[in-house]
């Protein structure tokens, strides 16, 4: 199994778009991305990189 580490928010959005997700769209406290019936919340970029 590959080792997953922290990732920059911009890279996370790029890879999710490569997998077919649309967005990010504005939500209540977090933005979200949608692919069919799957919704993923994207953390806010206040603390730098996003941990696993």
N, CA, C and O atoms as a Maestro MAE file, in Angstrom:
{
 s_m_m2io_version
 :::
 2.0.0
}

f_m_ct {
 s_m_title
 :::
 protein
 m_atom[208] {
  # First column is atom index #
  i_m_mmod_type
  r_m_x_coord
  r_m_y_coord
  r_m_z_coord
  i_m_residue_number
  s_m_chain_name
  s_m_pdb_residue_name
  s_m_pdb_atom_name
  i_m_atomic_number
  :::
  1 25 0.844 -1.170 0.000 1 A "UNK " " N  " 7
  2 3 0.000 0.000 0.000 1 A "UNK " " CA " 6
  3 2 0.895 1.242 0.000 1 A "UNK " " C  " 6
  4 15 1.858 1.302 0.765 1 A "UNK " " O  " 8
  5 25 0.588 2.248 -0.859 2 A "UNK " " N  " 7
  6 3 1.435 3.437 -0.916 2 A "UNK " " CA " 6
  7 2 1.310 4.272 0.354 2 A "UNK " " C  " 6
  8 15 0.296 4.236 1.050 2 A "UNK " " O  " 8
  9 25 2.356 5.013 0.628 3 A "UNK " " N  " 7
  10 3 2.365 5.896 1.797 3 A "UNK " " CA " 6
  11 2 1.756 7.231 1.391 3 A "UNK " " C  " 6
  12 15 2.174 7.835 0.403 3 A "UNK " " O  " 8
  13 25 0.768 7.688 2.155 4 A "UNK " " N  " 7
  14 3 0.125 8.965 1.883 4 A "UNK " " CA " 6
  15 2 0.575 9.971 2.924 4 A "UNK " " C  " 6
  16 15 0.590 9.673 4.118 4 A "UNK " " O  " 8
  17 25 0.940 11.159 2.474 5 A "UNK " " N  " 7
  18 3 1.367 12.220 3.377 5 A "UNK " " CA " 6
  19 2 0.492 13.447 3.174 5 A "UNK " " C  " 6
  20 15 -0.604 13.359 2.620 5 A "UNK " " O  " 8
  21 25 0.981 14.577 3.624 6 A "UNK " " N  " 7
  22 3 0.218 15.808 3.476 6 A "UNK " " CA " 6
  23 2 0.249 16.256 2.017 6 A "UNK " " C  " 6
  24 15 1.134 15.863 1.256 6 A "UNK " " O  " 8
  25 25 -0.730 17.086 1.633 7 A "UNK " " N  " 7
  26 3 -0.865 17.546 0.256 7 A "UNK " " CA " 6
  27 2 -1.344 18.991 0.279 7 A "UNK " " C  " 6
  28 15 -2.075 19.396 1.183 7 A "UNK " " O  " 8
  29 25 -0.938 19.750 -0.698 8 A "UNK " " N  " 7
  30 3 -1.407 21.124 -0.817 8 A "UNK " " CA " 6
  31 2 -2.847 21.113 -1.305 8 A "UNK " " C  " 6
  32 15 -3.242 20.233 -2.070 8 A "UNK " " O  " 8
  33 25 -3.626 22.081 -0.868 9 A "UNK " " N  " 7
  34 3 -5.039 22.156 -1.216 9 A "UNK " " CA " 6
  35 2 -5.221 22.228 -2.731 9 A "UNK " " C  " 6
  36 15 -6.094 21.561 -3.288 9 A "UNK " " O  " 8
  37 25 -4.410 23.026 -3.386 10 A "UNK " " N  " 7
  38 3 -4.507 23.179 -4.839 10 A "UNK " " CA " 6
  39 2 -4.258 21.848 -5.548 10 A "UNK " " C  " 6
  40 15 -4.935 21.537 -6.528 10 A "UNK " " O  " 8
  41 25 -3.300 21.063 -5.066 11 A "UNK " " N  " 7
  42 3 -3.020 19.752 -5.666 11 A "UNK " " CA " 6
  43 2 -4.179 18.793 -5.427 11 A "UNK " " C  " 6
  44 15 -4.543 18.029 -6.321 11 A "UNK " " O  " 8
  45 25 -4.769 18.827 -4.217 12 A "UNK " " N  " 7
  46 3 -5.908 17.963 -3.909 12 A "UNK " " CA " 6
  47 2 -7.056 18.237 -4.867 12 A "UNK " " C  " 6
  48 15 -7.658 17.302 -5.395 12 A "UNK " " O  " 8
  49 25 -7.367 19.508 -5.099 13 A "UNK " " N  " 7
  50 3 -8.442 19.871 -6.020 13 A "UNK " " CA " 6
  51 2 -8.106 19.410 -7.436 13 A "UNK " " C  " 6
  52 15 -8.981 18.913 -8.145 13 A "UNK " " O  " 8
  53 25 -6.852 19.567 -7.857 14 A "UNK " " N  " 7
  54 3 -6.424 19.130 -9.183 14 A "UNK " " CA " 6
  55 2 -6.656 17.626 -9.361 14 A "UNK " " C  " 6
  56 15 -7.218 17.198 -10.369 14 A "UNK " " O  " 8
  57 25 -6.222 16.828 -8.378 15 A "UNK " " N  " 7
  58 3 -6.363 15.372 -8.490 15 A "UNK " " CA " 6
  59 2 -7.826 14.936 -8.428 15 A "UNK " " C  " 6
  60 15 -8.212 13.991 -9.116 15 A "UNK " " O  " 8
  61 25 -8.639 15.599 -7.623 16 A "UNK " " N  " 7
  62 3 -10.058 15.262 -7.579 16 A "UNK " " CA " 6
  63 2 -10.728 15.574 -8.911 16 A "UNK " " C  " 6
  64 15 -11.601 14.825 -9.350 16 A "UNK " " O  " 8
  65 25 -10.335 16.664 -9.560 17 A "UNK " " N  " 7
  66 3 -10.882 16.974 -10.886 17 A "UNK " " CA " 6
  67 2 -10.456 15.922 -11.903 17 A "UNK " " C  " 6
  68 15 -11.233 15.574 -12.792 17 A "UNK " " O  " 8
  69 25 -9.233 15.414 -11.785 18 A "UNK " " N  " 7
  70 3 -8.772 14.355 -12.677 18 A "UNK " " CA " 6
  71 2 -9.610 13.086 -12.513 18 A "UNK " " C  " 6
  72 15 -9.757 12.308 -13.455 18 A "UNK " " O  " 8
  73 25 -10.159 12.882 -11.309 19 A "UNK " " N  " 7
  74 3 -11.000 11.705 -11.034 19 A "UNK " " CA " 6
  75 2 -12.466 11.945 -11.403 19 A "UNK " " C  " 6
  76 15 -13.297 11.058 -11.209 19 A "UNK " " O  " 8
  77 25 -12.800 13.137 -11.936 20 A "UNK " " N  " 7
  78 3 -14.159 13.392 -12.396 20 A "UNK " " CA " 6
  79 2 -15.009 14.230 -11.474 20 A "UNK " " C  " 6
  80 15 -16.202 14.387 -11.730 20 A "UNK " " O  " 8
  81 25 -14.449 14.777 -10.413 21 A "UNK " " N  " 7
  82 3 -15.214 15.626 -9.505 21 A "UNK " " CA " 6
  83 2 -15.348 17.020 -10.090 21 A "UNK " " C  " 6
  84 15 -14.460 17.483 -10.806 21 A "UNK " " O  " 8
  85 25 -16.454 17.692 -9.791 22 A "UNK " " N  " 7
  86 3 -16.710 19.063 -10.233 22 A "UNK " " CA " 6
  87 2 -16.675 19.989 -9.032 22 A "UNK " " C  " 6
  88 15 -17.052 19.598 -7.927 22 A "UNK " " O  " 8
  89 25 -16.228 21.200 -9.244 23 A "UNK " " N  " 7
  90 3 -16.189 22.166 -8.151 23 A "UNK " " CA " 6
  91 2 -14.787 22.696 -7.988 23 A "UNK " " C  " 6
  92 15 -13.983 22.572 -8.912 23 A "UNK " " O  " 8
  93 25 -14.465 23.268 -6.879 24 A "UNK " " N  " 7
  94 3 -15.202 23.306 -5.620 24 A "UNK " " CA " 6
  95 2 -16.307 24.367 -5.615 24 A "UNK " " C  " 6
  96 15 -16.176 25.438 -6.208 24 A "UNK " " O  " 8
  97 25 -17.380 24.033 -4.933 25 A "UNK " " N  " 7
  98 3 -18.520 24.916 -4.756 25 A "UNK " " CA " 6
  99 2 -18.543 25.421 -3.323 25 A "UNK " " C  " 6
  100 15 -18.051 24.751 -2.415 25 A "UNK " " O  " 8
  101 25 -19.117 26.609 -3.122 26 A "UNK " " N  " 7
  102 3 -19.216 27.169 -1.776 26 A "UNK " " CA " 6
  103 2 -20.263 26.418 -0.984 26 A "UNK " " C  " 6
  104 15 -21.346 26.111 -1.484 26 A "UNK " " O  " 8
  105 25 -19.919 26.125 0.274 27 A "UNK " " N  " 7
  106 3 -20.841 25.457 1.183 27 A "UNK " " CA " 6
  107 2 -21.022 26.298 2.433 27 A "UNK " " C  " 6
  108 15 -20.753 27.500 2.418 27 A "UNK " " O  " 8
  109 25 -21.470 25.685 3.505 28 A "UNK " " N  " 7
  110 3 -21.644 26.399 4.767 28 A "UNK " " CA " 6
  111 2 -20.316 26.858 5.330 28 A "UNK " " C  " 6
  112 15 -20.006 28.048 5.283 28 A "UNK " " O  " 8
  113 25 -19.523 25.937 5.865 29 A "UNK " " N  " 7
  114 3 -18.214 26.275 6.406 29 A "UNK " " CA " 6
  115 2 -17.077 25.818 5.518 29 A "UNK " " C  " 6
  116 15 -15.976 26.363 5.589 29 A "UNK " " O  " 8
  117 25 -17.329 24.821 4.679 30 A "UNK " " N  " 7
  118 3 -16.296 24.289 3.798 30 A "UNK " " CA " 6
  119 2 -16.813 24.245 2.377 30 A "UNK " " C  " 6
  120 15 -18.019 24.150 2.148 30 A "UNK " " O  " 8
  121 25 -15.899 24.313 1.423 31 A "UNK " " N  " 7
  122 3 -16.267 24.100 0.042 31 A "UNK " " CA " 6
  123 2 -16.432 22.605 -0.171 31 A "UNK " " C  " 6
  124 15 -15.968 21.805 0.641 31 A "UNK " " O  " 8
  125 25 -17.097 22.219 -1.271 32 A "UNK " " N  " 7
  126 3 -17.304 20.804 -1.553 32 A "UNK " " CA " 6
  127 2 -17.175 20.557 -3.037 32 A "UNK " " C  " 6
  128 15 -17.296 21.471 -3.853 32 A "UNK " " O  " 8
  129 25 -16.923 19.290 -3.376 33 A "UNK " " N  " 7
  130 3 -16.834 18.849 -4.762 33 A "UNK " " CA " 6
  131 2 -17.786 17.670 -4.947 33 A "UNK " " C  " 6
  132 15 -18.009 16.885 -4.025 33 A "UNK " " O  " 8
  133 25 -18.346 17.558 -6.159 34 A "UNK " " N  " 7
  134 3 -19.377 16.554 -6.433 34 A "UNK " " CA " 6
  135 2 -18.985 15.701 -7.632 34 A "UNK " " C  " 6
  136 15 -18.449 16.198 -8.623 34 A "UNK " " O  " 8
  137 25 -19.265 14.409 -7.519 35 A "UNK " " N  " 7
  138 3 -19.159 13.470 -8.652 35 A "UNK " " CA " 6
  139 2 -20.324 12.510 -8.528 35 A "UNK " " C  " 6
  140 15 -20.307 11.612 -7.686 35 A "UNK " " O  " 8
  141 25 -21.328 12.693 -9.355 36 A "UNK " " N  " 7
  142 3 -22.529 11.852 -9.286 36 A "UNK " " CA " 6
  143 2 -23.237 12.060 -7.957 36 A "UNK " " C  " 6
  144 15 -23.659 13.173 -7.645 36 A "UNK " " O  " 8
  145 25 -23.368 10.999 -7.174 37 A "UNK " " N  " 7
  146 3 -24.029 11.095 -5.871 37 A "UNK " " CA " 6
  147 2 -23.026 11.233 -4.718 37 A "UNK " " C  " 6
  148 15 -23.420 11.235 -3.551 37 A "UNK " " O  " 8
  149 25 -21.729 11.348 -5.041 38 A "UNK " " N  " 7
  150 3 -20.683 11.452 -4.019 38 A "UNK " " CA " 6
  151 2 -20.316 12.924 -3.818 38 A "UNK " " C  " 6
  152 15 -20.021 13.635 -4.778 38 A "UNK " " O  " 8
  153 25 -20.337 13.369 -2.565 39 A "UNK " " N  " 7
  154 3 -19.944 14.735 -2.214 39 A "UNK " " CA " 6
  155 2 -18.778 14.672 -1.246 39 A "UNK " " C  " 6
  156 15 -18.822 13.944 -0.255 39 A "UNK " " O  " 8
  157 25 -17.719 15.448 -1.541 40 A "UNK " " N  " 7
  158 3 -16.532 15.492 -0.684 40 A "UNK " " CA " 6
  159 2 -16.337 16.912 -0.203 40 A "UNK " " C  " 6
  160 15 -16.336 17.846 -1.004 40 A "UNK " " O  " 8
  161 25 -16.171 17.086 1.109 41 A "UNK " " N  " 7
  162 3 -15.880 18.398 1.684 41 A "UNK " " CA " 6
  163 2 -14.388 18.661 1.564 41 A "UNK " " C  " 6
  164 15 -13.569 17.790 1.854 41 A "UNK " " O  " 8
  165 25 -14.038 19.877 1.130 42 A "UNK " " N  " 7
  166 3 -12.641 20.269 0.973 42 A "UNK " " CA " 6
  167 2 -12.297 21.217 2.119 42 A "UNK " " C  " 6
  168 15 -12.936 22.260 2.258 42 A "UNK " " O  " 8
  169 25 -11.306 20.880 2.943 43 A "UNK " " N  " 7
  170 3 -10.940 21.744 4.070 43 A "UNK " " CA " 6
  171 2 -10.484 23.127 3.620 43 A "UNK " " C  " 6
  172 15 -9.965 23.297 2.516 43 A "UNK " " O  " 8
  173 25 -10.687 24.110 4.492 44 A "UNK " " N  " 7
  174 3 -10.243 25.469 4.222 44 A "UNK " " CA " 6
  175 2 -8.724 25.552 4.278 44 A "UNK " " C  " 6
  176 15 -8.101 24.815 5.043 44 A "UNK " " O  " 8
  177 25 -8.115 26.426 3.490 45 A "UNK " " N  " 7
  178 3 -6.648 26.482 3.386 45 A "UNK " " CA " 6
  179 2 -5.965 27.351 4.452 45 A "UNK " " C  " 6
  180 15 -4.976 28.015 4.142 45 A "UNK " " O  " 8
  181 25 -6.449 27.366 5.669 46 A "UNK " " N  " 7
  182 3 -5.894 28.254 6.690 46 A "UNK " " CA " 6
  183 2 -4.586 27.761 7.276 46 A "UNK " " C  " 6
  184 15 -3.756 28.579 7.671 46 A "UNK " " O  " 8
  185 25 -4.369 26.465 7.346 47 A "UNK " " N  " 7
  186 3 -3.211 25.914 8.028 47 A "UNK " " CA " 6
  187 2 -2.153 25.346 7.084 47 A "UNK " " C  " 6
  188 15 -1.327 24.548 7.528 47 A "UNK " " O  " 8
  189 25 -2.141 25.716 5.819 48 A "UNK " " N  " 7
  190 3 -1.141 25.188 4.892 48 A "UNK " " CA " 6
  191 2 -1.568 23.866 4.306 48 A "UNK " " C  " 6
  192 15 -2.691 23.729 3.823 48 A "UNK " " O  " 8
  193 25 -0.671 22.880 4.344 49 A "UNK " " N  " 7
  194 3 -0.945 21.577 3.748 49 A "UNK " " CA " 6
  195 2 -2.049 20.834 4.510 49 A "UNK " " C  " 6
  196 15 -2.261 21.054 5.702 49 A "UNK " " O  " 8
  197 25 -2.744 19.947 3.782 50 A "UNK " " N  " 7
  198 3 -3.810 19.132 4.353 50 A "UNK " " CA " 6
  199 2 -3.220 17.778 4.730 50 A "UNK " " C  " 6
  200 15 -2.626 17.108 3.884 50 A "UNK " " O  " 8
  201 25 -3.373 17.370 5.969 51 A "UNK " " N  " 7
  202 3 -2.877 16.078 6.416 51 A "UNK " " CA " 6
  203 2 -3.779 14.950 6.005 51 A "UNK " " C  " 6
  204 15 -4.924 15.175 5.610 51 A "UNK " " O  " 8
  205 25 -3.274 13.729 6.093 52 A "UNK " " N  " 7
  206 3 -4.083 12.572 5.692 52 A "UNK " " CA " 6
  207 2 -5.220 12.356 6.653 52 A "UNK " " C  " 6
  208 15 -6.009 11.427 6.477 52 A "UNK " " O  " 8
  :::
 }
 m_bond[207] {
  # First column is bond index #
  i_m_from
  i_m_to
  i_m_order
  :::
  1 1 2 1
  2 2 3 1
  3 3 4 2
  4 3 5 1
  5 5 6 1
  6 6 7 1
  7 7 8 2
  8 7 9 1
  9 9 10 1
  10 10 11 1
  11 11 12 2
  12 11 13 1
  13 13 14 1
  14 14 15 1
  15 15 16 2
  16 15 17 1
  17 17 18 1
  18 18 19 1
  19 19 20 2
  20 19 21 1
  21 21 22 1
  22 22 23 1
  23 23 24 2
  24 23 25 1
  25 25 26 1
  26 26 27 1
  27 27 28 2
  28 27 29 1
  29 29 30 1
  30 30 31 1
  31 31 32 2
  32 31 33 1
  33 33 34 1
  34 34 35 1
  35 35 36 2
  36 35 37 1
  37 37 38 1
  38 38 39 1
  39 39 40 2
  40 39 41 1
  41 41 42 1
  42 42 43 1
  43 43 44 2
  44 43 45 1
  45 45 46 1
  46 46 47 1
  47 47 48 2
  48 47 49 1
  49 49 50 1
  50 50 51 1
  51 51 52 2
  52 51 53 1
  53 53 54 1
  54 54 55 1
  55 55 56 2
  56 55 57 1
  57 57 58 1
  58 58 59 1
  59 59 60 2
  60 59 61 1
  61 61 62 1
  62 62 63 1
  63 63 64 2
  64 63 65 1
  65 65 66 1
  66 66 67 1
  67 67 68 2
  68 67 69 1
  69 69 70 1
  70 70 71 1
  71 71 72 2
  72 71 73 1
  73 73 74 1
  74 74 75 1
  75 75 76 2
  76 75 77 1
  77 77 78 1
  78 78 79 1
  79 79 80 2
  80 79 81 1
  81 81 82 1
  82 82 83 1
  83 83 84 2
  84 83 85 1
  85 85 86 1
  86 86 87 1
  87 87 88 2
  88 87 89 1
  89 89 90 1
  90 90 91 1
  91 91 92 2
  92 91 93 1
  93 93 94 1
  94 94 95 1
  95 95 96 2
  96 95 97 1
  97 97 98 1
  98 98 99 1
  99 99 100 2
  100 99 101 1
  101 101 102 1
  102 102 103 1
  103 103 104 2
  104 103 105 1
  105 105 106 1
  106 106 107 1
  107 107 108 2
  108 107 109 1
  109 109 110 1
  110 110 111 1
  111 111 112 2
  112 111 113 1
  113 113 114 1
  114 114 115 1
  115 115 116 2
  116 115 117 1
  117 117 118 1
  118 118 119 1
  119 119 120 2
  120 119 121 1
  121 121 122 1
  122 122 123 1
  123 123 124 2
  124 123 125 1
  125 125 126 1
  126 126 127 1
  127 127 128 2
  128 127 129 1
  129 129 130 1
  130 130 131 1
  131 131 132 2
  132 131 133 1
  133 133 134 1
  134 134 135 1
  135 135 136 2
  136 135 137 1
  137 137 138 1
  138 138 139 1
  139 139 140 2
  140 139 141 1
  141 141 142 1
  142 142 143 1
  143 143 144 2
  144 143 145 1
  145 145 146 1
  146 146 147 1
  147 147 148 2
  148 147 149 1
  149 149 150 1
  150 150 151 1
  151 151 152 2
  152 151 153 1
  153 153 154 1
  154 154 155 1
  155 155 156 2
  156 155 157 1
  157 157 158 1
  158 158 159 1
  159 159 160 2
  160 159 161 1
  161 161 162 1
  162 162 163 1
  163 163 164 2
  164 163 165 1
  165 165 166 1
  166 166 167 1
  167 167 168 2
  168 167 169 1
  169 169 170 1
  170 170 171 1
  171 171 172 2
  172 171 173 1
  173 173 174 1
  174 174 175 1
  175 175 176 2
  176 175 177 1
  177 177 178 1
  178 178 179 1
  179 179 180 2
  180 179 181 1
  181 181 182 1
  182 182 183 1
  183 183 184 2
  184 183 185 1
  185 185 186 1
  186 186 187 1
  187 187 188 2
  188 187 189 1
  189 189 190 1
  190 190 191 1
  191 191 192 2
  192 191 193 1
  193 193 194 1
  194 194 195 1
  195 195 196 2
  196 195 197 1
  197 197 198 1
  198 198 199 1
  199 199 200 2
  200 199 201 1
  201 201 202 1
  202 202 203 1
  203 203 204 2
  204 203 205 1
  205 205 206 1
  206 206 207 1
  207 207 208 2
  :::
 }
}
